[in-house]
Amino acid sequence: MAETTVPTGLTVQQWDERYFTNYISQNWFKPFMGTGSSKMIQVKEDLTKKPGDSVTFTLVNRLRGAAKGAGEALEGNEEEAPLRSFQVRVREYAHATKFSKFEAQKTAINMREAHKDILMDWNMEMDRDNVIAALHSINGVNYGDATEAQKDAWLVDNVDRVLFGALKSNASSLDHSTALATIDNTADKLTPDALSLMKRMAETANPKIKPIKMRGAIDKTNAYVVFAHPLLVRDLSLNSTFVQANREARNRGTDNPLFTGADYQWDNLAIYTIEDYPNITSTVNVGVAHLIGAQALAMAWAMRPETVEEDFDYKRKVGLAIKQWYKIEKMKFGTGTSDTADLKDHGVVTGYFAAVADA
């Protein structure tokens, strides 16, 4: 009797599906990702179904016109919907490993599974690094590669959503390096007051930064997320008012998924310590914190993470690879017919604070 066997190609596809399922379930950014405009990371997979290398995201800002009353004409007084567009161009990210079957025979470790695991870890870390780099970028240019002129131009356009230390006036020069130099090791640490100031900046920016909408067990909750350098969060954790507020918040509990994994809460902000978050050398060491709202980041996928396994050297060696076509960028909106003039960060308030090293 003939016995049906599973073709190798199908086995590889099963690995892909299992890998992608695990990738999504274990992805640290999963609570912040979604296809809707209320998510922090808005995901589009349009290019997985059709050719092309770019995806356009629509940015919708609020209407500001006054209501009309009885006897006042609506016709001819319509307000133009404030729609903007933002384009993301995908690129390839790939990595691979290889091992000898004879070497694998010498160890009790399942080399194939071990290599799959480290490829997944690499992919997760790459995603994290790409998110951090996007948030820290200057109009699409990596912060470390941006010129002083580019940083100054970015500050001019985003001064209503950038904070240097404790005071908004520290940015009055509209010169990025000069503003950084105003940061003091004592007066300009990240504090609860500074967090609340960043929140007010988000709420009063023009256009305002929309909070992330999450549905908890009881009702809909709007909140912002804060990602911050470990030294900045350390300073927060030493503030007695902040510590007491968090003790009371944790006693009350919360059903909001945004707060479930957060290190701290304050003023309806979910605060996360992020390893490897940026720090800048100025007159003092400066750490970065980002207050993040809806549509802060755009994630465009043309090909989901795909795994490949191949034999080499007459099946004496096994190669494992992962590849995907995607891009994560900080959403920006501008003016003009191409939406590219005077760019503003769509969903982010950037804060620079003193990051005094541990003794």
ROMAR-6174 format. One line per field, with one value per residue (C-alpha): x negated, y, z negated; residue number from 0. Coordinates in Angstrom, 3 decimals, decimal comma, padded with zeros to 6 digits. Layout:
BEGIN
u = (X_...) $
v = (Y_...) $
w = (Z_...) $
num = (NUM_...) $
This chain:
BEGIN
u = (000,000_-001,356_-001,870_-001,258_-004,161_-004,190_-006,213_-009,132_-007,628_-004,539_-006,642_-008,457_-005,127_-003,962_-007,118_-006,356_-002,806_-003,912_-006,769_-004,516_-001,976_-004,727_-006,258_-003,009_-002,130_-005,599_-006,143_-006,592_-004,783_-001,673_000,593_-000,267_000,205_003,347_004,894_007,049_006,074_006,487_003,446_-000,041_-001,563_000,791_000,165_000,944_000,384_001,637_-001,532_-001,207_001,674_000,431_-002,859_-004,514_-007,087_-005,224_-002,063_-000,192_001,295_004,072_003,715_006,971_006,936_009,920_012,373_012,075_015,024_017,790_021,303_023,964_027,314_030,833_030,900_027,227_026,461_024,441_024,105_021,079_019,671_018,453_015,110_012,544_011,638_008,018_006,673_002,981_001,022_-002,180_-004,049_-006,184_-008,557_-009,379_-012,806_-014,155_-015,491_-017,123_-019,513_-020,728_-022,644_-024,265_-025,430_-027,021_-024,884_-027,955_-028,519_-024,853_-025,277_-027,806_-025,380_-022,127_-020,842_-018,353_-020,401_-017,592_-015,189_-017,937_-018,735_-015,059_-014,803_-017,821_-016,546_-013,229_-015,081_-017,137_-013,978_-012,300_-015,338_-015,520_-011,871_-012,509_-015,565_-013,628_-010,829_-013,339_-015,218_-011,977_-010,791_-014,205_-014,571_-014,698_-012,267_-013,101_-016,865_-018,495_-019,290_-023,002_-023,162_-021,146_-023,047_-022,701_-020,809_-018,317_-017,864_-017,298_-014,719_-012,931_-012,860_-011,445_-008,545_-007,994_-008,639_-005,084_-005,914_-009,558_-010,628_-014,172_-014,254_-011,710_-010,815_-009,355_-011,415_-014,599_-013,787_-013,314_-016,539_-015,058_-018,581_-018,800_-022,324_-021,792_-018,579_-020,350_-023,035_-020,407_-019,730_-020,995_-021,814_-019,724_-016,831_-016,122_-015,619_-012,438_-009,846_-006,076_-005,607_-007,615_-005,471_-002,300_-003,798_-004,503_-000,900_000,424_-001,832_-000,274_003,225_002,589_000,296_001,545_002,817_003,216_001,798_004,633_004,469_004,546_008,009_008,186_011,291_011,026_013,430_015,706_015,461_013,295_010,103_007,945_004,313_000,829_-002,202_-005,654_-008,838_-011,875_-015,574_-016,234_-018,075_-015,095_-012,688_-015,093_-014,733_-010,947_-011,020_-012,874_-010,117_-007,949_-004,794_-005,216_-005,837_-002,736_-000,544_-001,682_-001,111_002,486_003,008_001,805_004,063_007,038_005,994_006,879_008,358_006,701_004,293_002,007_001,254_000,961_-002,742_-003,680_-006,338_-004,515_-001,426_-000,984_001,687_003,218_-000,177_-001,481_-005,240_-007,627_-011,357_-013,021_-016,478_-018,903_-016,862_-018,826_-021,122_-022,946_-026,213_-025,873_-027,176_-025,668_-024,487_-020,952_-018,363_-015,306_-011,642_-008,795_-005,147_-003,270_000,279_002,319_000,789_-002,687_-004,294_-003,443_-004,303_-004,014_-004,417_-004,985_-006,014_-005,483_-008,466_-009,291_-011,601_-013,749_-015,616_-018,103_-020,667_-024,188_-027,297_-025,505_-023,180_-026,077_-025,111_-021,814_-021,092_-018,222_-017,179_-014,488_-013,475_-010,726_-009,900_-008,614_-009,377_-008,542_-008,592_-007,483_-004,421_-004,816_-002,372_-003,180_-001,698_-001,619_-000,289_-002,704_-002,269_-006,042_-006,635_-007,169_-006,907_-005,575_-005,704_-002,115_-001,785_-004,884_-006,114_-009,909_-011,517_-015,214_-016,222_-019,328_-020,484_-022,991_-024,972_-024,675_-027,402) $
v = (000,000_003,374_005,843_009,534_011,763_015,502_017,324_019,349_022,521_022,173_021,599_024,862_026,690_025,268_026,633_030,023_030,068_028,878_031,359_034,296_033,312_033,175_036,370_038,299_036,734_037,407_040,791_043,345_045,990_043,866_045,909_049,054_047,643_047,580_048,572_051,378_055,052_054,942_052,653_053,890_051,779_051,703_048,609_048,204_045,025_046,324_045,263_041,641_041,396_043,521_044,711_047,938_049,254_052,040_052,479_055,732_056,382_058,919_061,327_062,841_065,879_067,352_069,925_073,329_075,287_076,732_075,309_077,068_077,968_078,594_081,111_080,571_078,949_075,737_075,781_077,786_077,593_074,004_073,283_071,402_068,095_068,357_065,293_064,669_061,782_060,046_057,592_054,699_052,881_049,307_047,658_044,156_042,936_039,504_037,390_033,766_031,090_027,808_024,703_021,360_018,258_016,436_019,129_018,940_015,208_015,934_017,854_017,123_020,521_020,495_022,748_023,369_024,581_026,559_028,410_029,138_030,590_032,873_034,090_034,996_036,785_038,676_039,688_040,901_042,969_044,412_045,474_047,103_048,910_050,080_051,467_053,298_054,664_055,835_057,667_059,323_060,239_063,741_063,949_060,405_060,703_058,710_061,125_060,312_061,002_064,236_067,489_070,397_072,282_069,382_069,243_072,997_072,885_070,022_071,972_075,084_073,063_070,964_073,436_072,907_069,203_069,206_069,806_070,389_069,774_071,332_074,461_075,093_078,290_076,191_075,792_079,512_079,751_077,346_075,951_072,259_072,184_075,431_074,057_070,838_072,909_074,500_071,143_071,063_067,930_069,097_071,159_069,229_065,613_063,816_064,563_064,059_067,755_067,366_064,383_066,391_069,265_066,901_065,705_069,285_069,969_066,981_068,208_071,820_071,247_072,419_070,032_068,254_064,777_062,301_059,823_056,094_054,634_051,304_049,486_048,093_045,859_048,743_051,557_053,178_054,723_057,265_057,478_058,308_056,041_057,177_055,354_056,542_055,946_053,817_056,646_058,950_056,397_055,884_059,580_059,279_056,285_058,352_060,975_060,374_061,876_059,707_056,566_057,151_057,782_054,512_052,581_053,794_053,162_049,572_048,958_050,104_048,001_048,648_046,785_048,996_046,860_049,870_049,853_046,084_045,918_049,465_050,100_053,129_055,297_059,029_061,475_058,847_058,088_054,525_054,719_052,092_051,753_050,919_049,376_050,842_054,025_056,973_059,184_062,228_063,789_067,536_069,710_066,926_063,427_063,687_060,926_060,836_060,262_060,129_060,739_058,846_059,062_057,597_057,154_057,912_055,217_053,695_050,057_048,922_045,255_043,912_040,441_039,004_037,396_034,393_031,576_029,553_026,301_024,939_022,132_022,855_020,865_017,639_017,964_018,122_021,598_023,285_026,965_028,815_032,328_034,875_037,710_040,291_043,365_046,160_049,561_051,404_055,187_058,032_059,575_063,173_065,633_068,693_071,376_072,012_069,856_067,026_067,258_067,527_071,165_072,171_068,609_067,946_064,695_063,465_061,601_062,244_064,725_064,430_065,201_065,630_065,370_065,093_061,465_061,462_058,220_055,910_056,452) $
w = (000,000_000,975_-001,855_-001,310_-002,296_-002,850_-000,172_-001,440_-000,021_-002,182_-005,273_-004,625_-004,237_-007,560_-009,144_-007,603_-008,966_-012,407_-012,368_-011,456_-014,122_-016,753_-015,406_-015,878_-019,252_-020,693_-019,079_-021,855_-019,791_-019,163_-021,540_-019,591_-016,069_-013,957_-010,661_-012,062_-012,329_-016,128_-016,545_-017,387_-014,605_-011,634_-009,527_-005,839_-003,836_-000,492_001,337_000,228_002,712_005,601_007,111_006,077_003,626_001,810_-000,265_-000,888_-004,323_-004,823_-007,731_-008,948_-011,229_-013,049_-011,719_-013,376_-011,953_-014,118_-014,072_-012,018_-013,542_-012,293_-009,504_-008,654_-005,324_-005,263_-001,488_-000,537_-004,082_-004,033_-005,679_-003,663_-005,300_-006,509_-004,708_-004,176_-002,708_-003,702_-001,515_-002,777_-000,430_-001,449_-001,410_-001,981_-005,330_-005,347_-007,395_-007,290_-009,204_-008,150_-009,994_-009,190_-009,651_-010,968_-013,601_-014,534_-015,129_-017,891_-020,120_-021,893_-020,779_-017,929_-015,655_-013,197_-015,904_-017,633_-014,430_-013,820_-017,331_-016,952_-013,583_-015,217_-018,032_-015,457_-013,607_-016,813_-017,763_-014,259_-014,486_-017,858_-016,510_-013,455_-015,634_-017,837_-014,823_-013,197_-016,323_-016,725_-013,043_-011,599_-008,672_-007,581_-008,169_-010,979_-013,801_-013,735_-010,001_-010,047_-009,586_-011,988_-009,285_-008,969_-012,762_-012,917_-010,122_-011,872_-015,146_-013,460_-012,028_-015,177_-017,990_-019,292_-019,831_-020,995_-024,604_-025,846_-029,609_-031,931_-029,961_-026,514_-026,385_-026,175_-022,459_-021,857_-019,829_-017,247_-016,999_-017,870_-019,312_-021,235_-022,752_-023,762_-025,481_-027,766_-029,444_-033,014_-035,027_-037,985_-036,648_-033,469_-034,507_-033,484_-036,165_-036,543_-035,760_-032,546_-031,526_-032,093_-030,084_-027,183_-027,379_-027,271_-024,286_-022,498_-023,317_-022,250_-019,264_-015,890_-014,681_-018,006_-018,537_-018,901_-021,804_-021,200_-021,594_-023,393_-024,552_-028,061_-029,946_-030,959_-028,452_-025,841_-027,200_-025,418_-026,417_-025,248_-025,473_-026,608_-025,575_-027,517_-028,135_-031,275_-033,044_-032,557_-033,996_-036,905_-037,779_-037,628_-039,963_-042,580_-042,709_-045,807_-044,273_-041,214_-043,294_-045,441_-042,387_-040,840_-044,039_-044,131_-040,401_-040,665_-043,655_-041,582_-038,619_-034,989_-032,064_-029,480_-027,403_-026,997_-030,714_-031,187_-030,331_-031,292_-033,923_-035,312_-034,878_-035,202_-034,073_-031,779_-030,257_-029,959_-030,537_-029,189_-029,779_-026,460_-026,432_-023,889_-023,674_-022,294_-024,297_-022,957_-024,028_-024,465_-027,319_-029,460_-028,612_-027,222_-027,084_-024,843_-025,676_-023,172_-024,002_-021,320_-020,049_-017,213_-013,753_-015,062_-012,921_-009,563_-008,883_-005,268_-004,372_-000,870_-002,063_-005,517_-007,254_-005,099_-006,127_-003,748_-004,352_-001,849_-001,669_-000,460_000,447_001,393_-001,613_-004,057_-005,255_-006,090_-005,593_-007,236_-006,307_-007,045_-004,780_-004,597_-002,568_-004,750_-006,252_-009,466_-009,366_-011,601_-009,995_-008,928_-007,449_-005,436_-003,253_000,461_003,264_002,467_-001,349_-001,743_-002,742_-006,397_-007,684_-011,179_-013,159_-013,088_-016,384_-018,511_-021,115_-021,473_-024,821_-025,621_-029,282_-031,436_-031,702_-034,541_-034,612_-037,608_-040,190) $
num = (0_1_2_3_4_5_6_7_8_9_10_11_12_13_14_15_16_17_18_19_20_21_22_23_24_25_26_27_28_29_30_31_32_33_34_35_36_37_38_39_40_41_42_43_44_45_46_47_48_49_50_51_52_53_54_55_56_57_58_59_60_61_62_63_64_65_66_67_68_69_70_71_72_73_74_75_76_77_78_79_80_81_82_83_84_85_86_87_88_89_90_91_92_93_94_95_96_97_98_99_100_101_102_103_104_105_106_107_108_109_110_111_112_113_114_115_116_117_118_119_120_121_122_123_124_125_126_127_128_129_130_131_132_133_134_135_136_137_138_139_140_141_142_143_144_145_146_147_148_149_150_151_152_153_154_155_156_157_158_159_160_161_162_163_164_165_166_167_168_169_170_171_172_173_174_175_176_177_178_179_180_181_182_183_184_185_186_187_188_189_190_191_192_193_194_195_196_197_198_199_200_201_202_203_204_205_206_207_208_209_210_211_212_213_214_215_216_217_218_219_220_221_222_223_224_225_226_227_228_229_230_231_232_233_234_235_236_237_238_239_240_241_242_243_244_245_246_247_248_249_250_251_252_253_254_255_256_257_258_259_260_261_262_263_264_265_266_267_268_269_270_271_272_273_274_275_276_277_278_279_280_281_282_283_284_285_286_287_288_289_290_291_292_293_294_295_296_297_298_299_300_301_302_303_304_305_306_307_308_309_310_311_312_313_314_315_316_317_318_319_320_321_322_323_324_325_326_327_328_329_330_331_332_333_334_335_336_337_338_339_340_341_342_343_344_345_346_347_348_349_350_351_352_353_354_355_356_357_358) $
